[in-house]
Amino acid sequence: MARFVVEHSHTEQTCPAKDPRIAAGLLQIVAPQNAKKHGVEIHAEAVTNGQHHLYLIVDAANAETVRSYLAPFGQMGSLTVSPASLCEEVVHRGAC
């Protein structure tokens, strides 16, 4: 399994939290038990207040698995999946 940081952003006008049906569906996607069924383990999630940015720290076999599972977020705005490492791994290899 590889680690990834996922960033999703959208505008205030397209904020999915405004629509209860869409919001409920997106909550199901970030539910750890649902993600795990699709090969994605969600370790943490947070939305920056008032900024319309969602961040996830996940593990999956590859970036495509993450992108595929989180594709509905991409329909609402941007979706970036970046390879990441634990701090200990970065220190051990001597580079970020």
N, C-alpha and C positions, 0 to 999 in steps of 0.2 A: 504494500500500500504506500502511496505517496501522499504528501501533505500539500494542500492548496489553500490560498486565501482567495476568497471570492468577493468581488465588489459589484453591487447592483446599484444603479442610481436612476432616478426618474425626476420629472419636473413636478412642481406643486400641482399643476393642472392634471397630470396623469397619475397622481398618487393613488395606488390601488387600495389604500386604507379607506378611501372615501366611499367605495362600493362594497357593502357587506358581503355580497356573493363572491366577488373576486378576492377580497381580503381573507375570507374563510378558506378558499382554495389554496391561497399562498401559504397560509398557516399550516395546512396539511403537508405542503411540500417541505417546509422546514422542520416538521415534526421528526425527531430523530428515528423513531421506529419506522416511519414511512421511507425515509431516506435510506436506511439500512437495507430495506428490501430491494433497493435499486443499486446497491453497491457503493453507497456514499455514507460515510460516518461523519455526522456533524458534531464537532467538539464545542463550538461556541457560535453565537449569533448576536448581533447588535445592530440597532438602527440609530444613527446620530440624530438627535432631536432637532427637528426643524430643517434638516439639511437634505432629507430624502435620499439617504445613502444607507444601504444594508451591507454589512460585512459578515462573512461566514468563514470559519476555519474548519476545513473538512479533510478527510482522508478518502482516497479512492484509488482504483487501479491506475487511472490516467485522467488527464484533463478532459478528454472527450466524454468520459462517463459523467463527470461533474457538469459539463456544459449541457449535455443531453438531459440530465435530470432537472436542472435548473432553468431549462429553456423558457418556461412560462415567464420568468422574471425578465428575460431578454425581450419579450414581446411588449413589456411595459416601459422599457428604457434600455440602458446599457447593461451588459453583463461581462465582467472581466474575470478570468480564472488564471491565477498566477501561481507557479510552483513556489513552494515555501519550505523552510526548514525550521527545526527547533533551534534555539540559541546554542544549545550544547553541540549540535552538529556543526554549526557555523564556526564555533570556536575550535572544535576538533580539526576541521579542514583548513582553518586559518584564513577564511574568506567568506564574505556574504554570498 
